[in-house]
Amino acid sequence: MIFEASRAKALDKLNHFVESNLSQYSKLRNFDFGPDNRSNISCLSPYITHGIISELEVIDKSLKKFSFTKNEKFIQEVLWRVYWKGWLELRPNVWSDFLMELNNLRNEFKDKQNYLDAIEGKTDLECFNQWVNELKENNYLHNHTRMWFASVWIFTLELPWQLGAEFFMKHLYDGDAASNTLGWRWVAGIQTQGKHYLASEWNIKKFTNNRFKNIKLNENASPKISEKSYTLIKKEFNNPQNIGEKNLLVFENNLSFEISDFKENKFEKIYIISNKNENRSIKLSEKVVKFKSLLIEDQEQRLKAKSINCEIIDISEIKKIQNCYALYPTVSENLDYLNLNNFKIDFLYRKLDQYSWQYCNKGFFNFKNYIPKIISSFN
């Protein structure tokens, strides 16, 4: 499986999926046929995560092919990430608490053999070991497999979910603070208190076409318990009334400025921000760092082709830039860095996020009732 780091290749992948495979998505999406056969899913998440293509582009393309009714499940999956981001924006301490807990657990487990066996793919479970190797090699896993993986990690291997979430963030091309953290919490049973996800032998066998044998799991585990509860914060996501001609910061989640809501605004210079591992709480694998770097370079090339004044800089150099806006980086390591260093920056929010996040105060089943309304407001 290859993810080429460019907008052109992302659009090729989108077009091929919509034209050739979207019609079967609802029927086949839960099957993991292995890394050499991903025709039943879009594999667009590494590009959507980095803003190389937008959720609205993907949805618009799909609706030009099929009706909303036929596309509904696919559109829901595309908007899950928007929902998770909005949910976390309204409860940002979930992210900061996760990082704090993770830091403590690293020291506790760094020499424990069951943890080392898990991250090296040397457990007694053939399926899990193969998924570990697939993740490291391809920097991607099928969504259903991510659920199985997390369940095995938490309930069969009995390892902390926080360490599993870190392992995913380290290796996934589509690693996202909200989707990843909240997805692991959901499997553990603390995102929706008392409701966990337990992988089962029959389910894995069915949806992998019996590729694995000897799947011995703990299928009777109880949900994990968290004493913490998080109340909604009041937060406004308003843009300045008049966007002046200042500098603009673009982070790794918005790497297609030319299709953004602010493409018609004039900015003195666009600075594309690179965030290396030394400034991250979770250290990314070399391959993920390289993938991000290539996507950033691709954005620079596209902007220069349009004669837009731009430059790639390290996140530590932001302090040298005066008078600037920033495309909002969302709750993440990038926002953490800005907050830690007390940078005063006016954020610019995407219209999709501004409109959608008002419906993220409850669960996804509530959110999805508003999906037709969200889509219609942009079409």
TORVO-395170 format. One record per residue (C-alpha): residue number from 0; residue in one letter; x, z, y. Coordinates in Angstrom, 1 decimal. Each point is the difference from the previous one (the first is absolute). Layout:
N
seq,type,east,up,north
NUM,a,X,Z,Y
...
This chain:
379
seq,type,east,up,north
0,m,0.0,0.0,0.0
1,i,1.4,-1.1,3.3
2,f,-1.0,1.1,3.5
3,e,1.7,-2.3,2.6
4,a,0.4,1.7,3.3
5,s,-1.7,-2.3,2.5
6,r,-3.4,-0.6,1.5
7,a,0.1,-3.6,-1.2
8,k,0.3,1.1,-3.6
9,a,-2.6,2.7,0.5
10,l,-2.5,-2.6,1.2
11,d,0.9,-2.2,-2.9
12,k,-0.8,2.8,-2.4
13,l,-3.3,0.8,1.8
14,n,-1.1,-3.7,-0.1
15,h,0.9,-0.4,-3.7
16,f,-1.9,3.2,-0.9
17,v,-3.1,-0.9,1.9
18,e,-0.1,-3.5,-1.3
19,s,0.9,0.6,-3.6
20,n,-0.7,3.6,-1.0
21,l,-2.4,1.8,2.4
22,s,-3.0,-1.1,-2.0
23,q,1.0,2.1,-3.0
24,y,1.2,3.0,2.0
25,s,-2.9,2.4,-0.5
26,k,-0.1,-0.8,-3.8
27,l,3.8,0.3,-0.7
28,r,1.4,2.2,2.7
29,n,0.4,3.1,-2.1
30,f,2.1,-1.8,-2.7
31,d,3.8,0.4,0.1
32,f,1.3,-3.0,-1.9
33,g,3.6,0.8,0.8
34,p,2.3,-0.9,2.8
35,d,0.2,-3.7,-1.0
36,n,-3.7,-0.5,0.3
37,r,-1.5,1.2,3.2
38,s,-2.5,-2.8,0.5
39,n,-3.0,2.4,-0.1
40,i,1.1,1.9,3.1
41,s,1.2,-1.1,3.5
42,c,3.4,1.8,0.2
43,l,-0.4,-0.1,3.8
44,s,0.5,3.7,0.6
45,p,3.8,-0.2,0.9
46,y,-0.9,-2.4,2.8
47,i,-3.1,1.8,1.2
48,t,1.9,3.3,0.1
49,h,2.5,-1.5,2.4
50,g,-2.5,-1.9,2.1
51,i,1.5,-3.3,-1.1
52,i,-3.6,-1.1,-0.7
53,s,-3.0,2.1,1.2
54,e,-3.0,1.3,-1.9
55,l,-2.2,-2.1,2.2
56,e,1.9,-3.2,-0.8
57,v,-0.4,0.7,-3.7
58,i,-3.7,0.8,0.3
59,d,-0.7,-3.0,2.2
60,k,1.8,-2.3,-2.5
61,s,-2.0,1.5,-2.9
62,l,-3.4,-0.4,1.8
63,k,0.7,-3.6,0.7
64,k,0.2,-0.5,-3.7
65,f,-2.8,2.3,-1.3
66,s,-2.8,2.1,1.3
67,f,0.3,3.6,0.9
68,t,-2.0,1.0,-3.1
69,k,2.4,-1.9,-2.3
70,n,3.0,1.4,2.0
71,e,-1.2,3.5,0.4
72,k,2.3,1.7,-2.5
73,f,3.1,-1.8,1.3
74,i,-0.9,0.8,3.6
75,q,-0.5,3.6,-0.8
76,e,3.5,0.1,-1.6
77,v,1.5,-1.6,3.1
78,l,-1.6,2.6,2.3
79,w,1.0,3.0,-2.2
80,r,3.3,0.1,1.9
81,v,-1.7,0.0,3.4
82,y,-2.2,2.8,-1.3
83,w,2.9,2.1,-1.3
84,k,1.9,-0.4,3.3
85,g,-3.0,1.0,2.0
86,w,-0.6,3.0,-2.3
87,l,3.6,1.2,0.5
88,e,-0.1,-0.6,3.8
89,l,-2.8,2.5,0.2
90,r,1.9,2.5,-2.2
91,p,3.7,-0.6,0.7
92,n,1.1,3.4,-1.3
93,v,-0.6,-1.3,-3.5
94,w,3.1,-2.2,0.5
95,s,2.2,2.6,1.6
96,d,-0.9,2.6,-2.6
97,f,0.7,-2.6,-2.8
98,l,3.5,-0.6,1.5
99,m,0.7,3.8,0.3
100,e,-1.2,0.6,-3.6
101,l,2.1,-2.9,-1.2
102,n,3.1,1.4,1.6
103,n,-0.4,3.3,-1.9
104,l,-0.8,-1.7,-3.3
105,r,3.1,-2.3,0.1
106,n,2.3,3.0,-0.2
107,e,-2.0,1.6,-2.8
108,f,-0.2,-3.1,-2.2
109,k,3.2,-1.9,0.7
110,d,1.7,1.2,-3.2
111,k,-3.1,0.3,-2.2
112,q,0.3,-2.2,-3.0
113,n,-3.7,-0.9,-0.2
114,y,0.1,-1.3,3.6
115,l,3.3,-1.9,-0.6
116,d,-1.5,-1.6,-3.2
117,a,-3.1,-1.0,1.9
118,i,1.8,-1.8,2.9
119,e,2.4,-1.7,-2.5
120,g,-2.8,-1.2,-2.3
121,k,1.3,2.1,-2.9
122,t,-3.2,1.9,-1.0
123,d,-1.8,-0.1,-3.4
124,l,-2.6,-2.4,1.4
125,e,0.9,-3.7,-0.4
126,c,-2.6,-1.1,2.6
127,f,1.2,2.4,2.7
128,n,3.7,-0.9,-0.6
129,q,-0.9,-3.7,0.4
130,w,-1.9,0.7,3.2
131,v,3.0,1.8,1.4
132,n,2.2,-2.9,-0.7
133,e,-2.5,-2.5,1.3
134,l,-0.3,2.0,3.2
135,k,3.8,0.0,0.5
136,e,0.4,-3.6,-0.9
137,n,-3.0,-1.6,1.8
138,n,-0.8,2.7,2.7
139,y,-3.6,-0.4,-0.9
140,l,-2.6,1.3,-2.4
141,h,-3.6,-1.0,-0.7
142,n,-2.4,2.4,1.7
143,h,-1.6,1.1,-3.3
144,t,3.5,0.7,-1.4
145,r,0.8,2.1,3.0
146,m,-2.9,2.2,-0.8
147,w,1.1,0.3,-3.7
148,f,3.6,0.7,1.1
149,a,-1.1,2.7,2.4
150,s,-2.3,1.6,-2.6
151,v,2.8,0.0,-2.6
152,w,2.5,1.4,2.5
153,i,-2.3,2.9,1.0
154,f,-1.9,0.9,-3.1
155,t,2.1,-1.1,-3.0
156,l,3.5,0.4,1.3
157,e,-1.2,2.9,2.2
158,l,2.1,-0.9,3.0
159,p,-1.0,0.6,3.7
160,w,-2.0,-2.8,1.5
161,q,2.1,0.2,3.2
162,l,3.1,-1.1,-2.0
163,g,-2.0,-2.9,-1.5
164,a,-1.2,-1.1,3.4
165,e,3.6,0.0,1.3
166,f,1.1,-2.1,-3.0
167,f,-2.6,-2.6,0.8
168,m,0.9,0.0,3.7
169,k,3.6,-0.5,-0.9
170,h,-0.6,-3.1,-2.1
171,l,-3.2,-1.7,1.0
172,y,0.1,-3.0,2.4
173,d,-3.5,1.0,1.2
174,g,0.8,3.7,0.3
175,d,-2.3,1.5,2.7
176,a,-0.1,3.6,1.1
177,a,-3.8,0.1,0.0
178,s,-0.9,-2.0,-3.2
179,n,2.8,1.5,-2.0
180,t,-0.3,3.6,0.9
181,l,-3.8,0.1,-0.1
182,g,-0.1,-2.0,-3.2
183,w,2.2,2.5,-1.8
184,r,-2.1,2.9,1.4
185,w,-3.1,-1.7,-1.3
186,v,1.4,-0.4,-3.6
187,a,1.1,3.7,0.1
188,g,-3.5,1.1,1.0
189,i,0.8,1.5,3.4
190,q,-1.1,-2.9,2.2
191,t,-3.5,0.5,-1.2
192,q,0.2,3.6,-1.2
193,g,-0.7,0.3,-3.7
194,k,-0.2,-3.7,-0.7
195,h,3.1,-1.4,-1.6
196,y,0.9,-3.2,-1.9
197,l,1.0,0.4,-3.6
198,a,1.6,-3.0,-1.7
199,s,-1.2,-0.6,-3.6
200,e,1.5,-1.8,-3.0
201,w,-3.1,-2.2,-0.4
202,n,0.0,-1.0,3.6
203,i,3.7,-0.9,0.1
204,k,-0.3,-2.0,-3.2
205,k,-3.1,-1.9,1.1
206,f,1.3,-1.0,3.4
207,t,3.5,-0.9,-1.2
208,n,-1.3,-2.1,-2.9
209,n,1.6,2.5,-2.5
210,r,3.5,-0.5,1.3
211,f,1.0,3.6,-0.7
212,k,0.0,2.2,-3.1
213,n,0.2,3.8,-0.5
214,i,-1.7,1.0,3.2
215,k,-0.1,3.8,-0.3
216,l,-1.5,1.4,3.2
217,n,-1.4,3.3,1.2
218,e,-3.6,-1.2,0.4
219,n,-1.5,3.5,0.5
220,a,2.0,1.2,3.0
221,s,-1.8,1.8,2.9
222,p,0.3,-1.1,3.6
223,k,2.8,1.4,2.1
224,i,-0.9,2.6,2.5
225,s,1.0,0.2,3.6
226,e,-0.8,2.9,2.3
227,k,0.4,-2.2,3.1
228,s,-2.9,-1.5,1.8
229,y,0.2,-2.4,2.9
230,t,-2.4,-0.2,2.9
231,l,-0.6,-3.2,2.0
232,i,1.9,-0.2,3.2
233,k,-1.4,-1.6,3.1
234,k,2.1,-3.0,0.8
235,e,-0.7,-3.0,2.3
236,f,1.4,-3.5,-0.9
237,n,-0.4,-1.5,3.4
238,n,2.2,-2.7,1.5
239,p,1.0,0.0,3.7
240,q,-2.6,-1.7,2.2
241,n,2.7,-2.3,1.5
242,i,2.9,-0.9,-2.1
243,g,2.9,-0.7,2.4
244,e,3.1,-2.0,-0.6
245,k,2.2,2.6,-1.7
246,n,2.2,-0.1,-3.0
247,l,-1.7,0.2,-3.4
248,l,1.1,1.7,-3.2
249,v,-1.0,-1.5,-3.3
250,f,0.4,2.1,-3.2
251,e,0.1,-1.1,-3.6
252,n,-3.8,0.2,-0.4
253,n,-0.7,-2.7,2.6
254,l,2.4,-2.8,-0.7
255,s,-2.2,-2.9,1.2
256,f,-0.3,0.5,3.7
257,e,-1.1,-3.6,0.5
258,i,-3.3,0.7,-1.8
259,s,-0.5,3.4,1.5
260,d,-2.8,1.1,2.4
261,f,2.7,0.0,2.7
262,k,1.5,-3.5,-0.5
263,e,-1.4,-1.2,3.4
264,n,1.5,2.9,1.9
265,k,3.3,-0.4,1.8
266,f,2.8,2.4,-0.9
267,e,3.5,0.1,1.6
268,k,1.7,0.2,-3.5
269,i,-1.1,0.7,-3.5
270,y,2.2,2.4,-1.9
271,i,-0.5,-0.1,-3.8
272,i,0.9,3.4,-1.4
273,s,2.1,0.5,-3.1
274,n,-0.1,3.5,-1.6
275,k,2.9,0.6,-2.4
276,n,0.1,2.6,-2.7
277,e,2.0,2.5,2.1
278,n,-3.1,0.6,2.1
279,r,-2.5,0.2,-2.9
280,s,-1.1,3.0,-1.9
281,i,-0.6,-2.2,-3.0
282,k,3.1,-2.2,-0.8
283,l,-1.0,-3.5,-1.0
284,s,1.7,-2.0,-2.7
285,e,2.5,-2.7,1.1
286,k,-2.5,-2.7,-1.0
287,v,-2.8,1.4,2.1
288,v,2.3,0.4,3.0
289,k,1.2,-3.6,-0.5
290,f,-3.6,-1.2,-0.2
291,k,-1.0,1.7,3.2
292,s,3.1,-1.3,1.7
293,l,-0.8,-3.6,-1.0
294,l,-3.6,0.3,1.2
295,i,1.3,1.3,3.3
296,e,2.4,-2.9,0.3
297,d,-2.9,-2.4,-0.8
298,q,-2.0,1.5,2.9
299,e,2.9,-0.5,2.3
300,q,0.4,-3.6,-1.0
301,r,-3.7,-0.8,0.5
302,l,0.0,1.6,3.5
303,k,3.2,-1.8,1.0
304,a,-1.6,-3.3,-1.2
305,k,-2.7,0.7,2.6
306,s,2.6,0.8,2.7
307,i,-1.0,3.6,0.1
308,n,2.7,2.4,1.2
309,c,0.7,2.3,-2.9
310,e,2.7,2.1,-1.8
311,i,0.3,2.1,-3.1
312,i,1.3,3.5,0.7
313,d,0.4,3.2,-2.0
314,i,-2.6,2.7,0.6
315,s,2.7,2.2,1.5
316,e,0.4,-2.4,2.9
317,i,-3.6,0.5,1.2
318,k,1.3,2.7,2.3
319,k,1.8,-2.7,2.1
320,i,-3.2,-1.9,0.7
321,q,-2.0,0.9,3.0
322,n,-3.6,-0.9,0.9
323,c,-1.4,-1.1,-3.3
324,y,-3.1,-0.3,-2.2
325,a,0.0,0.1,-3.8
326,l,-2.3,-1.5,-2.6
327,y,-1.2,3.1,-1.6
328,p,2.1,0.8,-3.1
329,t,-2.7,2.3,-1.6
330,v,0.8,3.3,-1.7
331,s,3.3,-0.7,-1.6
332,e,3.7,0.5,0.1
333,n,0.2,-2.1,3.2
334,l,-2.6,2.1,1.8
335,d,1.8,3.1,-1.2
336,y,3.2,-1.2,1.6
337,l,-1.7,-0.7,3.4
338,n,-1.7,3.4,-0.1
339,l,3.2,1.9,-1.0
340,n,1.8,-1.6,2.9
341,n,-2.8,0.6,2.5
342,f,-0.2,-3.7,1.0
343,k,-2.7,-0.7,2.6
344,i,-1.4,-3.3,-1.0
345,d,-3.4,-1.6,0.6
346,f,-1.4,-1.2,-3.3
347,l,-1.9,-3.2,-0.5
348,y,-2.6,0.2,-2.8
349,r,-1.4,-2.8,-2.1
350,k,-3.6,-0.8,0.5
351,l,-0.7,0.2,-3.7
352,d,1.4,3.5,-0.1
353,q,-1.8,1.1,3.1
354,y,-3.3,-1.1,-1.4
355,s,0.5,1.0,-3.7
356,w,1.6,3.4,0.4
357,q,-3.2,1.5,1.5
358,y,-1.5,-0.4,-3.6
359,c,3.0,1.8,-1.7
360,n,-1.2,3.5,0.6
361,k,-1.5,0.2,-3.5
362,g,0.6,-1.6,-3.4
363,f,0.5,-3.7,-0.8
364,f,-3.5,-0.3,-1.5
365,n,-1.3,0.8,3.5
366,f,2.5,-2.3,1.6
367,k,-0.9,-3.0,-2.2
368,n,-3.6,0.1,1.3
369,y,1.4,-1.0,3.4
370,i,2.2,-2.9,-1.3
371,p,-2.6,-2.7,0.7
372,k,-0.4,1.3,3.5
373,i,3.8,0.2,0.5
374,i,0.5,-3.6,-1.2
375,s,-2.9,-1.4,2.0
376,s,1.5,1.5,3.2
377,f,3.1,-2.2,-0.5
378,n,-1.7,-3.2,-1.2
